[in-house]
Amino acid sequence: MTVLQAIILGIVQGLTEFIPISSSGHLVLVPHFLGWQLAGPQVFVFDVLVQWGTLFAVFVYFWHDLVNIARAFFRSLFKGRPFAEHDACLGWYLILATIPAVVMGLLFKDKIETAFNSAQATGFYLLLTAVLLVIAEKVGHRNRKMEEISWWDALWIGLAQVLALLPGVSRSGSTIAGGMTRHFDRASAARFSFLMSVPVMLGAGILALDDLFHLPGMDGLLLPLLLGFFTAMIAGYIAIRWLIAYLSHHSLYVFAIYCTVLGMLVIMVG
């Protein structure tokens, strides 16, 4: 992987991690259409680790929220009343929402890695993302705020996140859709989606570190990883700010159309 390839993929990762058009799908398709011959294991590890760049974007944007959640979480634990505060409950809900994807990711890790090498499969999964976004708009009443979230809402959104283990299914798209089908407004669904990305991306990155250290030619991948990290962080921060503002006044249909067109193009071209 060259420096230029890493920068391009970092920008793609940062923008598409939060915009509901599938970062994993684009990280499969961009090298495919540009004719880049990248080693499968190397690509998978790069894709997962460069997500830490977008993770840092979440830290920067939601720093105040994350600090309040962490403080309330541990304060409530020390007092022996773990569910006494809303922010403490939110911490538990984020953990609960993470569990389904972690379990499924560990059980099917090899099959998921294999799926990342198939551009045509990515095309079909992009169509699934489009379907999820349309369902969210049709079903959701959009009359609830994030302050009203319950454990069942968190688990439901976490189950929706399992679909995002597949390349082409947007993590933000599936989780925002999960929140909207529980009748949260678009911006609230997006905020919870972005907050729950923290444990998922952190855990996936830690697991990928072991793969990184066992890759042949690891030293040559360190510079591309660093460049991919920083470009993903900058692009991710921009994407978060833009999308939350956009969803306050606009629907998800434009992203559904984009995923449909791209998915059909990928399927037809192969």
N, C-alpha and C positions, 0 to 999 in steps of 0.2 A: 504494500500500500504506500503510495507516494504522499508527499506533503499536500499537494493540491487536492488529491482525492479525499484526504482526511478533512481538509477545510470545507470542501463542498458537502461532504456527508455530515459534518458537524452542523452546518447551516440548515441542511435538510432536516436533521434530527431535531434541532432547536425549534424550528418553525412548526413542524408537523407533530411534535409530541403533544402539544396542547390544542392546536387547531384540529378538529375532529375529522382528519382525512388519512390517518394511520401513518405514524412515523416508521413502524416496522415495515409496512408495505412499501413506502418510498425508499427505504434503505435497501430493500431488495431490488426495486425497479430501476433506480437511478444507475447503479453499476451495470445492470442488465442492458439498458438502452444505450448507455455510453460505451458499451463493449469492454468494460473493465474485467479483466480476468483476476478475480480475487479469491484466495483460498477460503473455502466454506467455514472452517473452524475459526480462522482469523477474523472473518467478517462478523461472525456471531459474537465473538468476544469484544470486538471493537464496538458493535452496535450497543451491547449492554453497558459497557464501561463508559461510553461517551454520553449515555443517559445521565451519568453523574453531573455532567455539565448542566443539563436541564433541571436536575435535582437542586443544584445550587441556585438556579434561577428562581425556583419555588421558595428556597430559604430566604432569598433577598426580598422577594415580593411579599411573602406572607410572614415575614419575621415576627411582627407584632402578634399575629394570631398564634403562631407556633410557640412563642415564649409563654403566652397566656395559657395555652393548652397544657404545656409541660408543667408550669408552675401549679396550676389547679389540679392536675393529675397527681403529682407527688404530694401536694399539700393534703389532698383528700385521703390519699393512702396513709399518710402519717397520722391523720386524725381518726383513722378507722372508719371513715365514711366515704368510700370510693366513688359514690354516685351523688354526692351532696351538691356539687356545682355543675352548671351546664358545661363549662369548658372541660371539666374532668370527665364528664360523660362523653364529650366529643372525642377525647383521647381514647377512651375505650371503644367507641364506635369506629374510629379509624383503624384500630387493631383488629376488630371484628371484620371489617370490610376487607382487610388484607388477607385473612386466613384462607378463603377459597382459592385465590390465585396462587398462593404459596404452595398449598397442598397439591394442586393440579400441576403446577410447574415442576415440582420435585418428582412427581409420579411419572410425568411424560416428557422429561427434559430432552431425551434423545430424539423423540419424534418431533418435538417442537423445533429443535435445531435443524432437522432434516427439512422441515417445511420451509425454512428460511432460504433454501436453495431452489425453490420452485416459483418462478415468476408467474406462471399460469394459475397456480393455486392462489397466489396473492390476488390475482384479478377477481376470482370468485369471492374471496373474503372481503375485497373492497365493496362488492355488491351487497354483501351482508351488512357492512357498515352503513351503507345507504339505506337499507331496509330498517335498521335500528333507529336511524335518525328520523325517518318518516314516521315510524310507529310512535316515537317520543312526541312528535308534534301533534299527531292525531289523537293520542290517548291522554296526554298530560293536560291537567286543568290549569297548571301554573299558578296556584293560589296559596302555596306554602313557602315559607322562608327556611333557611338552614337552621335557625334557632328552634324549629319545631321537629327536628330530626329525632327518630327513635331507633332502637336497636334493630328492629325489623327493617326499617329503611336502609340502615347501614349494611345489613346482611344481604339485602336484595341488590344493592349497588355493587357489593363485593362479588356476588354471583355473576352479575353482568360483566365484571372485570375479567372473569375467567376467559371469556371469548377473546379478549385482547391478547392472549398468549399466542394466537395465530397471526402470522404476518398478513396484513391487509385489514384486520379488524382494529379499528382505532381504540386505544385505551381510553382517551378522553371522550371519544364518541360513545363507546359502550357504557361508560359510567355516567356521563351526562344524560344519556338516554334512560339509564336505570333510574336516576334521580327524577327525571321528568315524568316517567311512568308512575312514580310515587307522588306526582302532582307538585313537585317543587318548581319554582320559576327557573328560567334558564340560568340566570346569573348565580343563584344559590346552588343549583346542581353543578355548575362549573366550578365554583369555589370548593365544594366538598370533593369533587373529582381531583382537583389539583392538590388539595391537602393530602388525600389518600395516596397520591403518587409518591409521597416521601418514603414510607416504609417499603413500598414495592420496588422502587428504583434503587434504594439503598441496599435492600436484600439481594436483588438480582446482581447488582454490581459486586457485592462481596463474594457471591458464589462464582462470578465470572473471573475474579482474581485468581482463583486456583487454576482455572483453564488457561489464563494468561501466562502464568509461570511455567506451565508445561508445554507451551507452544514453541515449536522450533523457530529460531530467529526472533526471539522475544525482544532483544535489544533494539532491533530495527523498527519495532512497532511502538516504542515508547514516545518518540517525537510526534508521530501522527496522532497518537492517543491524546497527548497534551494539547495539540492544536485543535483536534476535534472537540475536546472538552471545553476549551475557552470559546470557540465559535458557537457551540451548542448552547452555552450558558447565556451569551449575549442575545442570540436569536430567540432563545426560550423566554427570556425576560420580556422582550418586545412582544412575543406572541401572547403571553399571559395578559399583559396590559391591554392589548388590542382586543382580544377575544372577550374578556369580561365586559368591556365597554360596548362591543358589538352586540353581544347577546342581551344586553339590557333593552335593546330596541328592535332586534331582528331575529328571524327564525333560523332554524338549522337547514332549511331546504337547499340553500345554495351549496352547502357542503355535501348534502345527499346527491345533488346533481353532479357535482365534481367527481365524487366516488363512483357514481354510475358510469359516467363517460370514461373515466380512466380505467375502471374495471372491465368494461366492454372492449376498450381498445387493447388492453393487455390480453384478454381472452382471444380476440380475433388475430392479433399479431403473433401470439404465442410467446 
